[in-house]
């Protein structure tokens, strides 16, 4: 059977499978809502607690949190696993459920280990016991990262399976908007539950409040994952019709999948673009809450609520782009415009620090989110196009690897640059919890500069990524991928 015959068969059979309707697009988005809620819990609360309340250096804290992302190479294997090893009769759904259950359980356990780190640090200082607990905490976050990777890669590949090119930008717009909606819901919930906490609560006061959050929200997230995906793959998946290797799944090895993955130079180009773009979007993740706490004197609940204007802007940007901008300007042009606007908005965030006005910061974050949404809509839609049906999970795993590595590097780099800047600007001797209002004017300015240079580096990454984006060619990618798949088929027949 030629590849042309396969394409004709795909078109014919895909017409027999119902198209994904709006209610089910929204239902799928519930999984993304859950991931958004967990993202705020882990990166919006725990990084703040580790750095400010427990007194862990920013570099060390961000390295620990970044282990959730540095386990990303497993995502390629997770993608291949969902391509080749159906679970409970499904290629994607079973792995989504296992990942959701594991991340819920591991997040609860990780928080308890974090308290042990804080207790040991208070009692023993930087002793062998404390370092051992920190190593164990890094391990727990690494396992959590594997669970997130398994669930999210399988889910993203499910989106490819159940959609066609002409409605994919709408699906991406809705589902990624709901991901951001999840961060807003999570941030609002955290802000309400922690509202009564003072700006600098003791661990005795903080601990039960955080434990309550991590007892309730992970359970909700698992329930949302079940509700989002139940029955969708069985009814809407086009995988069986699209894949030329579907009847020989047991013969697709990691080596053969890697041959297909690396057949095009476009893979390297897009991988690099995603790496730089993601660093440009997320380098502030590890420092935004401490930035709000120290430069603007905001409490724990208030800094978690910084995700609300960012999330609201991103939500609007994704929806507007998915339904209006991408169909008119195209995926690559939308992505390029998004990169430029994000870089410009980061300058606004920097300037807000010198005003010490929370309203200015919130407005800057709103526009940063809006432009991030435009960028995300274009980039994610482009990413889903750069797949081959036979190894869609493997390609999505590779793109997920790039994004996760970038977020890990960005988180650590943000903490490292902040620590270096702190010493560079003569802030090494002041209380690491001291807010601007308690410092001399010159020290407050230096503190703002220490954070601001992190945002500058973030903008530079965003501008460099445009160079690689301009080299992306979907048609070249697909031609090379089809040739590689044909080679795999011929080798097996031989």
C-alpha positions in Angstrom: 0.0 0.0 0.0 1.4 3.4 -0.9 1.4 6.4 1.2 -1.0 8.0 -1.2 -3.4 5.1 -0.8 -3.1 5.5 3.0 -3.9 9.2 2.7 -7.0 8.5 0.6 -8.2 5.9 3.0 -7.7 8.3 5.9 -9.9 10.9 4.3 -12.6 8.3 3.6 -12.6 6.8 7.0 -12.3 10.1 8.9 -15.6 11.1 7.4 -17.2 8.2 9.1 -16.0 9.2 12.6 -18.0 12.0 14.2 -16.3 15.4 14.5 -15.5 16.7 18.0 -18.2 19.1 19.0 -18.0 22.2 21.2 -19.4 20.5 24.4 -16.7 17.8 24.2 -14.0 20.3 23.4 -15.0 22.0 26.6 -15.2 18.7 28.5 -11.7 17.8 27.4 -10.5 21.1 28.7 -11.4 20.1 32.3 -8.2 18.0 32.3 -6.3 21.2 31.5 -8.2 23.1 34.3 -6.8 20.5 36.7 -3.2 20.9 35.4 -3.5 24.7 35.8 -4.6 24.3 39.4 -1.7 22.0 40.2 0.7 24.4 38.5 -0.3 27.2 40.8 -0.1 24.9 43.9 3.4 23.7 43.1 5.1 26.7 41.4 3.0 29.5 42.8 2.9 28.4 46.5 5.7 25.9 47.3 8.4 28.0 45.7 7.3 31.0 47.8 7.3 28.9 51.0 10.7 27.3 50.3 12.4 30.6 49.5 10.7 33.1 51.8 9.2 31.2 54.7 11.7 28.3 55.0 14.7 30.4 54.1 16.0 28.0 51.4 18.4 29.9 49.0 16.6 30.7 45.6 19.1 28.6 43.6 18.6 25.5 45.8 14.9 25.9 45.9 14.5 26.3 42.2 16.8 23.3 41.5 14.6 21.2 43.7 11.4 22.4 42.0 13.0 22.0 38.6 13.4 18.3 39.1 9.7 18.1 38.1 10.9 19.3 34.7 14.4 17.7 34.4 12.8 14.2 34.2 11.4 15.3 30.9 13.4 12.9 28.7 11.0 10.3 29.9 8.3 12.1 28.0 9.6 10.8 24.7 9.3 7.2 26.0 5.8 8.0 27.4 4.7 9.2 24.0 6.1 6.1 22.3 4.4 3.9 25.0 1.0 5.5 24.2 1.6 4.9 20.5 2.5 1.3 20.8 1.1 -0.2 24.0 -2.7 0.2 24.4 -3.8 0.2 28.0 -7.3 -1.1 28.8 -8.1 -1.0 25.1 -7.0 2.7 24.7 -3.9 4.3 23.4 -4.1 7.5 25.4 -6.9 7.5 28.0 -5.5 4.9 30.4 -2.1 6.7 30.6 -3.9 10.0 31.3 -5.7 8.4 34.2 -2.6 6.8 35.7 -0.7 10.1 35.4 -3.5 12.1 37.1 -3.8 9.6 40.0 0.0 9.6 40.5 0.4 13.4 40.5 -2.4 13.8 43.0 -0.8 11.3 45.4 2.7 12.5 45.0 1.9 16.2 45.4 0.4 15.4 48.9 3.4 13.4 49.9 5.8 16.1 48.6 4.4 18.8 50.8 4.9 16.6 53.9 8.5 16.1 53.0 8.9 19.9 52.5 7.8 20.4 56.1 10.5 18.0 57.2 13.0 20.1 55.3 11.8 23.2 57.1 11.8 21.5 60.5 15.3 20.2 60.1 16.6 23.5 58.9 15.2 25.2 62.0 16.5 22.6 64.4 19.8 21.5 62.8 20.7 24.2 60.3 22.5 23.1 57.2 23.3 19.7 58.5 23.6 16.2 56.8 20.0 15.6 58.0 18.7 18.7 56.3 20.5 18.0 53.1 19.2 14.4 53.1 15.6 15.7 53.5 16.2 18.1 50.6 17.5 15.3 48.5 14.4 13.3 49.3 12.2 16.3 48.4 14.0 16.6 45.1 13.2 12.9 44.5 9.6 13.4 45.3 9.3 16.3 42.9 11.1 14.3 40.2 8.5 11.5 40.6 5.7 14.2 40.5 7.2 15.4 37.2 7.1 11.9 35.8 3.4 11.7 36.7 2.7 15.1 35.1 4.6 14.1 32.0 2.8 10.8 31.5 -0.6 12.4 31.9 0.0 15.6 29.9 1.8 13.9 26.9 -0.9 11.3 26.6 -3.5 14.0 26.7 -1.8 16.2 24.1 -1.5 13.3 21.8 -5.2 12.5 22.3 -6.0 16.0 21.1 -4.1 15.2 17.9 -6.0 11.9 17.5 -9.5 13.4 17.9 -9.1 16.5 15.8 -8.7 17.5 12.2 -6.4 20.3 10.9 -9.3 22.7 10.2 -10.7 22.6 13.8 -7.4 22.1 15.7 -6.8 25.8 16.4 -10.2 26.0 18.0 -9.5 22.9 20.1 -6.2 24.3 21.2 -7.7 27.7 21.9 -10.4 26.2 24.1 -8.3 23.6 25.9 -5.3 25.8 26.6 -7.6 28.7 27.6 -9.0 26.2 30.2 -5.5 25.4 31.3 -5.0 29.1 32.1 -8.5 29.2 33.6 -7.3 26.5 35.9 -4.5 28.7 37.1 -7.0 31.5 37.7 -9.3 29.1 39.7 -6.4 27.7 41.6 -5.0 31.2 42.3 -8.3 32.5 43.4 -8.9 29.5 45.7 -5.5 29.8 47.2 -6.0 33.6 47.7 -9.3 33.0 49.5 -8.1 30.2 51.7 -4.8 31.9 52.7 -6.3 35.4 52.9 -6.3 35.5 56.6 -2.6 34.6 56.9 -0.3 37.5 57.9 2.4 38.6 55.5 5.1 36.6 57.4 3.2 33.7 59.1 5.0 31.3 61.4 5.3 27.7 60.2 2.8 26.6 62.9 0.2 28.9 61.3 1.1 28.3 57.7 1.4 24.5 57.8 -2.2 23.5 58.4 -3.4 25.9 55.8 -1.1 24.5 53.1 -2.0 21.0 54.1 -5.7 21.7 53.6 -5.0 23.0 50.1 -3.0 19.9 49.2 -5.6 17.5 50.6 -8.5 19.0 48.6 -7.3 20.3 45.3 -5.3 17.2 44.1 -8.5 15.0 44.6 -10.5 17.5 42.6 -7.9 17.4 39.8 -8.1 13.6 39.6 -11.9 13.8 39.3 -11.6 16.3 36.5 -9.2 14.1 34.6 -11.8 11.2 34.7 -14.6 13.4 33.7 -12.7 15.1 30.9 -11.6 12.0 29.0 -14.3 9.3 29.7 -15.4 7.9 26.4 -13.8 10.5 24.2 -11.1 8.4 22.6 -13.5 5.5 21.8 -15.9 7.8 20.0 -13.7 10.4 18.3 -10.1 9.0 17.8 -8.8 8.9 14.3 -5.6 7.1 15.2 -6.7 3.7 13.8 -7.4 5.2 10.4 -4.4 7.6 10.2 -1.6 5.2 11.2 0.0 3.0 8.5 1.7 1.1 11.3 -1.4 0.5 13.5 -1.4 -3.3 12.8 2.3 -3.7 13.6 2.4 -1.7 16.8 4.5 -4.3 18.6 7.3 -3.8 16.0 7.8 -0.1 16.6 10.8 0.1 18.8 12.3 3.2 20.4 15.2 3.0 17.9 12.8 3.1 14.9 10.7 5.8 16.4 13.9 7.8 16.9 14.8 7.4 13.3 11.5 8.9 12.3 11.8 11.7 14.9 15.2 12.8 13.7 14.6 12.4 9.9 14.1 16.1 9.4 16.3 19.0 10.3 12.9 20.7 11.1 12.8 18.6 14.3 16.0 20.3 15.6 14.9 23.7 14.5 11.5 23.5 16.2 13.0 21.9 19.3 15.4 24.8 19.7 12.6 27.3 19.1 10.4 25.7 21.7 13.4 25.7 24.1 14.1 29.4 23.8 10.5 30.5 23.6 9.6 28.5 26.7 12.5 30.0 28.7 11.3 33.4 27.6 7.8 32.7 28.9 8.7 31.0 32.2 12.0 32.3 33.6 10.0 34.5 36.1 8.1 31.4 37.5 10.6 30.9 40.3 10.9 34.5 41.3 7.6 36.2 40.6 6.1 35.4 44.0 9.3 36.4 45.9 9.3 39.5 43.7 5.8 40.4 44.8 6.7 39.6 48.4 9.9 41.7 48.7 9.4 44.5 46.2 5.7 45.1 46.8 5.4 43.7 50.4 2.6 41.2 49.4 1.5 38.3 51.6 1.5 34.6 50.6 -2.1 34.7 49.4 -1.6 38.0 47.6 1.5 36.8 45.7 -0.3 33.6 44.7 -3.1 35.8 43.3 -0.6 37.4 41.0 -1.5 34.5 38.7 -5.0 36.0 38.3 -4.2 39.0 36.0 -1.6 37.0 34.1 -4.1 34.1 33.7 -6.9 36.3 32.7 -4.8 38.0 30.0 -3.6 34.7 28.8 -7.1 33.3 28.7 -8.3 36.2 26.5 -5.2 36.0 24.3 -5.5 32.3 23.6 -9.3 32.4 22.8 -9.0 35.5 20.6 -6.0 34.0 18.8 -7.5 30.5 18.4 -10.7 31.7 16.8 -9.7 34.9 15.1 -5.9 35.6 14.8 -4.5 32.2 13.8 -7.1 31.5 11.1 -6.3 34.9 9.5 -2.6 35.4 10.0 -1.4 31.8 10.2 0.3 29.9 12.9 3.9 31.1 12.4 3.1 34.8 11.9 0.9 34.8 15.0 3.7 33.1 17.0 6.2 35.7 15.8 4.0 38.6 16.8 3.4 37.0 20.2 7.2 36.7 20.8 7.7 40.4 20.1 4.8 41.5 22.3 5.9 39.3 25.2 9.4 40.8 25.1 7.9 44.3 25.2 5.5 43.5 28.1 8.4 42.2 30.2 9.9 45.7 30.1 6.6 46.9 31.6 7.0 44.4 34.4 10.5 45.6 35.1 9.4 49.3 35.3 6.5 48.4 37.7 9.1 47.3 40.3 10.4 50.9 40.5 7.0 52.3 41.2 6.3 49.8 44.1 2.6 50.2 43.0 0.7 47.0 43.0 -1.8 48.2 40.5 1.0 48.9 38.0 2.4 45.4 38.5 -1.1 43.8 38.0 -1.7 45.8 34.8 1.8 44.7 33.5 1.0 41.1 34.3 -2.4 41.4 32.6 -0.7 42.4 29.3 2.1 39.9 29.7 -0.6 37.3 30.0 -2.5 38.6 27.0 0.6 38.5 24.7 1.6 35.1 26.1 -1.8 33.8 25.1 -1.3 35.0 21.5 2.1 33.4 21.5 0.9 30.1 23.1 -2.0 29.7 20.7 0.2 30.1 17.6 3.0 27.9 19.0 0.9 25.0 20.3 -1.2 24.8 17.1 2.0 24.7 15.1 3.4 22.1 17.5 0.4 19.8 17.0 0.8 20.1 13.2 4.4 18.9 13.5 3.6 15.3 14.2 3.3 12.1 12.2 0.2 9.9 12.9 2.2 6.7 13.4 4.4 8.3 16.1 2.3 11.2 17.2 3.0 10.4 20.8 6.7 10.3 20.2 6.7 13.7 18.5 4.5 15.2 21.2 6.9 13.7 23.7 9.8 15.4 22.0 8.1 18.7 22.0 7.1 18.2 25.6 10.7 17.4 26.4 11.8 20.7 24.9 9.3 22.6 26.8 9.9 20.9 30.1 13.7 21.1 29.9 13.3 24.8 29.0 11.0 25.4 32.1 13.5 23.5 34.3 16.4 25.5 33.0 14.4 28.7 33.2 13.4 28.1 36.8 17.0 27.3 37.9 18.5 30.1 35.8 16.0 32.6 37.3 17.0 31.6 40.9 20.7 31.6 40.0 20.6 35.0 38.3 18.7 36.4 41.3 21.2 35.1 43.8 24.1 36.4 41.7 22.4 39.8 41.3 21.8 39.9 45.1 25.5 39.7 45.8 26.4 41.9 42.8 24.2 44.7 44.1 25.4 44.4 47.7 22.3 42.7 49.2 24.0 39.6 50.5 24.1 40.9 54.1 20.5 41.9 54.5 17.6 39.7 55.7 16.5 37.5 52.8 12.9 38.1 53.9 13.2 41.9 54.1 10.7 43.8 52.0 11.5 47.1 50.2 9.6 49.2 52.7 12.0 48.2 55.5 15.1 49.0 53.5 17.0 52.1 52.7 16.0 53.7 49.3 19.3 52.7 47.6 19.0 49.1 48.8 15.4 49.0 47.6 16.4 50.1 44.2 19.2 47.5 44.1 16.7 44.8 45.1 14.4 45.8 42.3 17.3 45.7 39.8 18.3 42.3 41.0 14.9 41.0 40.1 14.6 43.2 36.9 17.7 41.7 35.3 16.0 38.3 35.4 13.2 39.7 33.3 15.7 41.3 30.9 17.3 37.9 30.3 13.8 36.4 29.7 13.1 39.0 27.0 16.4 38.3 25.3 15.5 34.6 25.1 12.2 35.5 23.5 13.8 37.7 20.8 16.4 35.0 19.9 13.7 32.4 19.5 12.2 34.3 16.5 15.3 33.5 14.5 14.6 29.8 14.7 10.8 30.3 14.2 11.5 31.9 10.8 13.2 28.6 9.7 10.2 26.4 10.6 8.7 24.7 7.5 5.8 22.3 8.2 5.7 20.9 4.6 9.4 20.0 4.7 8.9 18.3 8.1 6.0 16.2 6.8 7.8 15.1 3.6 10.8 13.9 5.6 8.7 12.2 8.2 6.6 10.3 5.6 9.8 9.2 3.9 11.2 7.9 7.2 8.0 6.1 8.0 8.0 4.5 4.5 11.6 3.3 5.2 10.5 1.7 8.5 7.7 -0.1 6.7 10.0 -1.3 3.9 12.6 -2.6 6.4 10.0 -4.6 8.3 8.7 -6.1 5.0 12.3 -7.0 4.0 
